[in-house]
Structures are given as structure tokens and as C-alpha cells.
Amino acid sequence: MSFEAIRQSLAQDMATVDRVIRVRLHSDVALINQMSEYIINGGGKRLRPALVVLSAKALGYTGEHHHNLAAVVEFIHTATLLHDDVVDESELRRGHATASTLFGNGPSVLVGDFLYSRAFQMMVEINDMRVMQTLANATNTIAEGEVLQLLSCHDASADVTSYLRVIYCKTAKLFEAAMRLGAILTQADQAIEEAVAKYGMHLGTAFQLIDDVLDYSGDEQVTGKNLGDDLSEGKPTLPLIYAMQHGNVKQASMIKLAIEQGSIECFAEVLEVIHQTGALEHTRQQAQIESDAACAALSVLPNTSYKQSLLQLADFAATRKF
């Protein structure tokens, strides 16, 4: 089953989620509505809200709260993207101009804050302390991850451990929370809740590892971002860390300097070292390991079409080209 086929299988649920998103994004402030429409119409995989739906359905949920929580997760994710693009000074997101490019940094930060606060309004309406605890903890961890990434930028001494900590906080934590919400809604026992949360964590890690691969190998028309953005921002991602560790002294020094200066003037040379050392292949292998661990965590679930979709998503995360 392809990713598109998975999306089609969830079409009815995700259409409901989209309706919730549009209704709850409404504000009496015209600029918020304008920016919100731009962001929502900007595409995106809706992967995180889909995980809430899949987790709940895989565990037999028959209520309606999963649609609202899926929208909450998407609001939190979108808020992080708005703030990210300001911090990273990014010009492109999903092949389109970022909100900060079109509307400015100030409005992007403030509308990001609006999305966070709207998400918390909505999660309170569920009236479940575990739901609120899960999303509050996830949001706080994501914020820590953003700060950790900011501190690691231009730091060529960053190692794999610190890199993995950043991507857990910044990316995998929300995947983990999305899956945990389904278990909370169905009042699943603790072992099942931890298993699906573990799936989410490994899935999110695989997803980010491939994101970092695509920054050095993707088709810009497909990925919607410029090659070398991570290098220009001085981000020491796994392909760079591995290339520095396995290149010769001259090659390692060149990459180190490029990270410290955030320079893409030597991007072609850095890319050559990345290919010579097998850094992209290594990162893909690590993504596959994470994908396999995600699949293994689902052994506790009954064999349903929703479980199969989750298994297929794990494969997609490790093999995707966009």
C-alpha cells in the first residue's frame, strides 16, 4: 500500500479533521484568517493527525474526540513550522514561499502563538487530564528541542547522541504523542499505550533521518525545499557528522568549517565527501532500523487494516523521496 493509498483509506476521517481545522482556525482578526488559510492550503502530508486517527481506530475507538485531537496535533505542528521558518530564515516550505517571507517575521511568530493557544483551548474541551498532560509535555519537549537545535547550529563538535536528542525532542516527540492519544481515548492498558507511543517515537525518528538525507539528495521540485538548507543554517545532521567521522583530515576540516560558517559555497565539495564516505547510505540504514523497531512495537495490536496502514507508514518513513 502506497502512502497515497493510506491517505485514501482515511479520506473520510481526514476530511472531518480538515473541517475541524478550518472551523477552529477562524478568528475575528483578519490577518489570522488570511495567514491560516495560506498555511492550510500550503499542502503537507497531515501525517501527525493521521496517526491520531490510525491509533484510535486500530484500538477500536468509536467516538469522535479523535478528530478534534488530530486537529490539535496539526495546530501544534504548524505552529512549530511557523516559528522554525522565522528562526531558520527559510524562504521555502513545501515548494511555496514561507509565511514569514510573505507576511513577515512578527505576524508569523504571533500566529504561531495563536495556533498554540487554540490547540490548548481545544484539548481542554476533551476534559481528560491524560490528554492534556500528554500534549502539554509534548509541546514543552518540542520547545526544548528547538532551543537545543539552535544551540547546536554551527557546532561542528556535535555528536550522534546530541543529534538524536534534538530530533527526538523536535520531531519524534509529537509522533509519539499522536499515537499515545489514540491509546488514551480507548483507555488501553499501560503496556499497549507504551507500545504505540514507542511506535510513534521510532517512526518520527525515521522520518527525520530521511528528511536529513533529502537535504543532500532530494529533488527540489518534489521536496519543496532547497538542497543544502541544513548546511547553510549550520545544522550538524547525521550525514555531515558521519562524513566528518569517516572522511580524511582535509575533508573533515572542510565540513567542519562549512558548519561553523554556515556556508554553502563549498556545497558541491561537501556533497562529494558525503557520497564518498557513504554517509547517506548510513543514514538511510539508521532510518530503516528505526522503521523496523516501529513495526516491532505494533505486535501488541490486533491485525486490522489500521495496523497494516501503520506498518506501511513505517516503511514509507524510511524509503520516501518527499
Backbone torsions as a table, in degrees:
resi	resn	phi	psi	omega
1	MET	NA	126.9	179.3
2	SER	-78.9	167.7	177.4
3	PHE	-60.8	-39.0	178.6
4	GLU	-64.2	-37.6	178.2
5	ALA	-65.6	-37.9	176.9
6	ILE	-63.2	-43.0	179.3
7	ARG	-63.2	-38.9	179.3
8	GLN	-65.5	-36.3	180.0
9	SER	-67.3	-21.9	179.8
10	LEU	-105.7	12.3	-170.6
11	ALA	-54.4	-43.5	-176.9
12	GLN	-66.8	-45.8	179.1
13	ASP	-64.1	-42.8	-176.6
14	MET	-72.1	-28.0	173.7
15	ALA	-65.1	-38.4	176.5
16	THR	-65.8	-42.8	177.7
17	VAL	-59.9	-43.2	179.3
18	ASP	-62.3	-38.1	177.7
19	ARG	-64.8	-41.5	176.8
20	VAL	-61.3	-44.0	179.7
21	ILE	-57.9	-47.4	-176.6
22	ARG	-66.7	-40.9	179.9
23	VAL	-66.4	-45.0	-174.3
24	ARG	-80.5	-11.7	174.5
25	LEU	-79.5	-15.6	-174.4
26	HIS	-62.0	140.3	178.2
27	SER	-142.5	156.0	174.0
28	ASP	-75.0	-7.9	179.4
29	VAL	-92.7	117.2	-172.9
30	ALA	-60.1	-39.9	-178.0
31	LEU	-63.6	-37.2	177.3
32	ILE	-62.5	-44.9	178.4
33	ASN	-62.3	-42.2	-178.9
34	GLN	-63.6	-47.5	-179.6
35	MET	-68.7	-38.2	-179.6
36	SER	-62.5	-44.1	177.8
37	GLU	-60.9	-41.2	180.0
38	TYR	-62.8	-42.9	-177.7
39	ILE	-67.5	-47.7	-177.1
40	ILE	-64.6	-37.5	-179.9
41	ASN	-79.7	-2.2	-177.4
42	GLY	-78.9	3.7	177.7
43	GLY	90.9	-149.4	-175.2
44	GLY	107.9	154.4	-174.2
45	LYS	-82.1	-16.7	-174.5
46	ARG	54.7	34.1	-175.1
47	LEU	-69.0	-42.4	-177.1
48	ARG	-65.4	-47.7	174.9
49	PRO	-64.0	-32.1	177.1
50	ALA	-62.3	-33.1	178.9
51	LEU	-66.0	-36.7	176.6
52	VAL	-61.3	-46.2	-179.5
53	VAL	-63.2	-47.9	-177.8
54	LEU	-64.3	-41.6	179.6
55	SER	-62.1	-47.5	-179.4
56	ALA	-62.3	-46.3	-177.9
57	LYS	-67.7	-37.5	179.3
58	ALA	-63.9	-23.7	-180.0
59	LEU	-103.3	12.8	171.4
60	GLY	84.3	20.5	-178.6
61	TYR	-69.7	137.8	-178.5
62	THR	-123.4	5.3	-179.7
63	GLY	-87.1	-158.3	-175.6
64	GLU	-124.2	-6.0	-176.4
65	HIS	-64.2	-23.5	-176.9
66	HIS	-64.2	-29.0	178.2
67	HIS	-68.7	-42.9	178.5
68	ASN	-65.9	-41.0	-179.5
69	LEU	-70.0	-33.1	174.8
70	ALA	-61.6	-41.5	177.4
71	ALA	-65.4	-39.7	177.5
72	VAL	-58.3	-47.1	-179.9
73	VAL	-61.6	-40.2	178.1
74	GLU	-66.3	-37.4	177.3
75	PHE	-63.0	-43.8	179.6
76	ILE	-62.7	-45.3	179.5
77	HIS	-61.2	-45.8	-178.0
78	THR	-64.6	-37.5	176.8
79	ALA	-60.8	-40.9	179.1
80	THR	-65.5	-35.8	178.8
81	LEU	-66.2	-42.6	178.0
82	LEU	-58.9	-46.5	-180.0
83	HIS	-68.4	-39.8	177.9
84	ASP	-56.5	-47.0	-175.6
85	ASP	-65.8	-29.6	175.4
86	VAL	-70.8	-48.3	-178.4
87	VAL	-63.5	-42.9	-176.6
88	ASP	-83.4	-8.1	-176.8
89	GLU	56.8	39.4	-177.7
90	SER	-75.4	143.2	179.1
91	GLU	-102.1	-24.4	-177.7
92	LEU	-122.7	142.3	172.9
93	ARG	-144.7	118.2	-179.3
94	ARG	57.4	35.3	176.7
95	GLY	81.1	2.7	180.0
96	HIS	-122.2	161.6	175.4
97	ALA	-60.4	137.9	178.6
98	THR	-67.9	160.0	178.2
99	ALA	-60.6	-35.9	-179.7
100	SER	-67.3	-31.8	176.8
101	THR	-68.2	-42.4	-176.3
102	LEU	-81.2	-41.7	-171.8
103	PHE	-107.5	-16.9	-179.1
104	GLY	106.1	160.1	-177.8
105	ASN	-67.4	-44.0	-177.8
106	GLY	-58.3	-54.1	178.0
107	PRO	-59.2	-36.1	-179.2
108	SER	-64.9	-44.2	178.1
109	VAL	-63.3	-44.7	-175.5
110	LEU	-70.4	-38.2	176.5
111	VAL	-69.7	-32.9	171.9
112	GLY	-59.5	-41.7	177.3
113	ASP	-64.2	-38.9	176.9
114	PHE	-59.8	-43.6	-179.4
115	LEU	-64.3	-41.6	176.7
116	TYR	-59.5	-48.6	-175.6
117	SER	-68.5	-36.9	176.0
118	ARG	-63.9	-38.9	177.3
119	ALA	-59.6	-40.7	-179.1
120	PHE	-72.3	-33.8	173.4
121	GLN	-59.0	-43.9	-176.1
122	MET	-70.5	-38.9	-178.1
123	MET	-69.5	-30.1	177.1
124	VAL	-64.6	-34.6	-179.1
125	GLU	-62.9	-25.0	178.1
126	ILE	-67.4	-26.5	176.8
127	ASN	60.2	46.3	178.2
128	ASP	-135.2	114.8	-175.5
129	MET	-62.3	-33.2	179.1
130	ARG	-66.4	-38.6	176.7
131	VAL	-61.0	-49.4	-178.8
132	MET	-63.0	-41.1	179.1
133	GLN	-62.5	-44.4	-178.5
134	THR	-62.5	-46.4	-177.1
135	LEU	-74.9	-34.8	176.6
136	ALA	-65.0	-43.7	179.2
137	ASN	-64.7	-41.2	179.9
138	ALA	-63.4	-45.4	-178.9
139	THR	-62.0	-41.1	178.6
140	ASN	-66.4	-40.4	178.8
141	THR	-64.7	-40.4	178.0
142	ILE	-60.9	-43.1	178.8
143	ALA	-61.1	-41.5	176.2
144	GLU	-61.6	-40.6	179.4
145	GLY	-62.5	-38.9	178.1
146	GLU	-62.5	-41.9	179.2
147	VAL	-68.0	-42.3	178.1
148	LEU	-59.8	-41.6	178.9
149	GLN	-65.8	-40.1	177.9
150	LEU	-60.2	-42.1	179.9
151	LEU	-68.5	-29.7	-177.6
152	SER	-82.9	-16.4	180.0
153	CYS	-60.6	135.9	-179.3
154	HIS	68.6	13.6	177.8
155	ASP	-104.0	97.0	-176.8
156	ALA	-74.5	-6.3	178.7
157	SER	-90.1	-2.5	-179.9
158	ALA	-59.3	137.0	-178.5
159	ASP	-108.6	-179.8	-176.4
160	VAL	-62.1	-38.9	-179.2
161	THR	-61.1	-46.0	-179.8
162	SER	-68.5	-35.9	176.8
163	TYR	-62.2	-46.8	-179.4
164	LEU	-65.4	-32.9	177.0
165	ARG	-64.7	-41.9	179.3
166	VAL	-62.1	-47.2	-175.1
167	ILE	-74.3	-25.1	173.1
168	TYR	-64.7	-50.1	-177.5
169	CYS	-66.6	-45.1	-169.9
170	LYS	-79.3	-33.1	-173.6
171	THR	-122.3	-56.0	-170.2
172	ALA	-67.1	-28.4	-176.9
173	LYS	-61.3	-38.9	-179.2
174	LEU	-73.4	-34.0	173.0
175	PHE	-61.0	-45.9	179.0
176	GLU	-58.8	-46.7	-179.2
177	ALA	-64.5	-40.8	180.0
178	ALA	-58.1	-44.2	179.2
179	MET	-69.4	-38.9	-179.5
180	ARG	-62.8	-34.6	-178.5
181	LEU	-60.4	-39.3	178.0
182	GLY	-60.8	-40.2	179.2
183	ALA	-68.4	-37.7	179.0
184	ILE	-65.8	-43.3	179.9
185	LEU	-60.3	-35.2	-178.3
186	THR	-92.3	2.1	-178.8
187	GLN	53.5	41.6	177.4
188	ALA	-66.1	155.8	179.5
189	ASP	-69.6	166.1	-171.3
190	GLN	-60.3	-37.8	-178.4
191	ALA	-63.6	-42.2	179.3
192	ILE	-69.2	-41.9	178.3
193	GLU	-58.2	-45.6	-179.3
194	GLU	-67.1	-33.9	-179.8
195	ALA	-66.5	-46.1	-179.1
196	VAL	-70.6	-32.2	175.4
197	ALA	-65.1	-39.0	177.2
198	LYS	-63.2	-41.1	174.5
199	TYR	-55.1	-49.3	-179.0
200	GLY	-60.0	-41.2	179.8
201	MET	-63.4	-47.0	179.4
202	HIS	-67.6	-38.2	178.1
203	LEU	-61.6	-47.0	-179.9
204	GLY	-62.6	-36.9	178.1
205	THR	-66.1	-44.6	177.3
206	ALA	-60.6	-42.2	-179.0
207	PHE	-60.0	-45.5	-178.5
208	GLN	-70.5	-37.0	177.0
209	LEU	-58.3	-43.2	179.1
210	ILE	-70.9	-34.7	172.9
211	ASP	-54.1	-42.5	-178.0
212	ASP	-72.7	-29.5	172.5
213	VAL	-66.3	-46.1	-176.2
214	LEU	-64.4	-23.0	177.9
215	ASP	-67.4	-17.0	178.9
216	TYR	-118.2	3.7	-176.6
217	SER	-148.9	-7.3	-173.3
218	GLY	-77.1	163.8	173.5
219	ASP	-86.5	117.9	-174.9
220	GLU	-58.8	-31.8	179.1
221	GLN	-69.7	-26.1	-179.0
222	VAL	-91.3	-44.6	-176.5
223	THR	-78.2	-24.7	179.7
224	GLY	75.2	19.6	176.3
225	LYS	-141.2	159.4	-178.4
226	ASN	-79.1	136.1	173.4
227	LEU	-61.6	140.7	177.1
228	GLY	85.4	5.7	178.6
229	ASP	-58.4	-42.4	-179.1
230	ASP	-61.8	-40.7	180.0
231	LEU	-67.2	-42.0	-179.4
232	SER	-64.4	-25.0	177.6
233	GLU	-92.6	1.0	178.1
234	GLY	70.9	28.3	-177.4
235	LYS	-86.8	119.4	178.7
236	PRO	-82.7	80.1	-179.1
237	THR	-83.2	171.7	-173.7
238	LEU	-57.7	-42.3	177.6
239	PRO	-56.0	-39.1	179.2
240	LEU	-72.6	-43.4	180.0
241	ILE	-59.9	-45.7	-179.3
242	TYR	-65.5	-41.9	-180.0
243	ALA	-63.3	-39.1	177.5
244	MET	-65.7	-38.7	-177.7
245	GLN	-71.5	-27.9	-173.6
246	HIS	-113.7	-2.9	174.0
247	GLY	-84.9	172.2	175.9
248	ASN	-76.9	177.8	-174.9
249	VAL	-59.4	-43.5	-179.0
250	LYS	-64.6	-42.5	-179.5
251	GLN	-66.4	-43.1	179.6
252	ALA	-62.8	-39.8	179.7
253	SER	-65.1	-38.7	179.6
254	MET	-64.3	-45.3	179.8
255	ILE	-66.4	-41.1	178.4
256	LYS	-56.9	-46.1	-179.5
257	LEU	-65.7	-39.5	179.7
258	ALA	-63.4	-40.0	177.8
259	ILE	-66.1	-46.3	-176.5
260	GLU	-64.7	-34.0	-178.0
261	GLN	-95.1	-11.8	-175.9
262	GLY	59.6	44.5	-173.5
263	SER	-108.2	136.4	174.7
264	ILE	-108.9	11.9	178.0
265	GLU	-62.1	-31.6	178.9
266	CYS	-105.5	26.5	-176.6
267	PHE	-56.7	-42.1	-178.9
268	ALA	-61.4	-40.9	179.8
269	GLU	-68.9	-41.7	177.5
270	VAL	-62.0	-43.5	-179.6
271	LEU	-61.6	-37.9	178.8
272	GLU	-63.3	-41.8	178.4
273	VAL	-66.0	-41.0	178.1
274	ILE	-57.3	-43.1	179.1
275	HIS	-71.3	-40.9	-178.5
276	GLN	-62.8	-36.9	-177.0
277	THR	-86.8	-4.9	-178.6
278	GLY	72.2	26.9	-175.7
279	ALA	-65.3	-37.0	-179.8
280	LEU	-70.9	-40.0	177.5
281	GLU	-62.7	-41.3	178.5
282	HIS	-61.9	-44.3	-178.7
283	THR	-65.6	-39.0	176.2
284	ARG	-62.8	-39.9	178.3
285	GLN	-61.8	-41.0	178.2
286	GLN	-65.0	-37.2	176.6
287	ALA	-63.9	-38.6	178.5
288	GLN	-66.2	-38.1	176.5
289	ILE	-60.9	-43.2	178.6
290	GLU	-65.4	-40.2	178.4
291	SER	-62.1	-43.5	179.1
292	ASP	-63.0	-39.8	179.2
293	ALA	-66.1	-37.1	177.1
294	ALA	-61.9	-46.4	-179.9
295	CYS	-62.5	-40.7	-179.5
296	ALA	-62.4	-33.9	-178.7
297	ALA	-65.9	-21.5	-176.9
298	LEU	-84.3	4.1	-178.4
299	SER	-61.1	-20.1	-178.9
300	VAL	-79.7	-11.9	-175.9
301	LEU	-88.3	148.6	173.7
302	PRO	-65.8	153.1	-175.4
303	ASN	-81.6	92.4	179.4
304	THR	-120.7	172.9	176.6
305	SER	-63.0	-29.2	-180.0
306	TYR	-71.0	-38.9	174.7
307	LYS	-63.4	-41.8	178.9
308	GLN	-61.6	-37.8	177.4
309	SER	-64.4	-39.6	177.8
310	LEU	-64.3	-40.1	177.2
311	LEU	-63.5	-41.2	179.4
312	GLN	-67.9	-34.3	176.4
313	LEU	-63.9	-36.5	178.0
314	ALA	-64.1	-40.5	176.4
315	ASP	-65.3	-43.3	178.3
316	PHE	-59.0	-43.3	-177.0
317	ALA	-58.4	-34.5	-175.3
318	ALA	-92.2	-10.8	-174.0
319	THR	-124.9	-0.9	-171.7
320	ARG	-65.8	158.9	177.9
321	LYS	-116.2	3.7	-179.6
322	PHE	-149.7	NA	NA
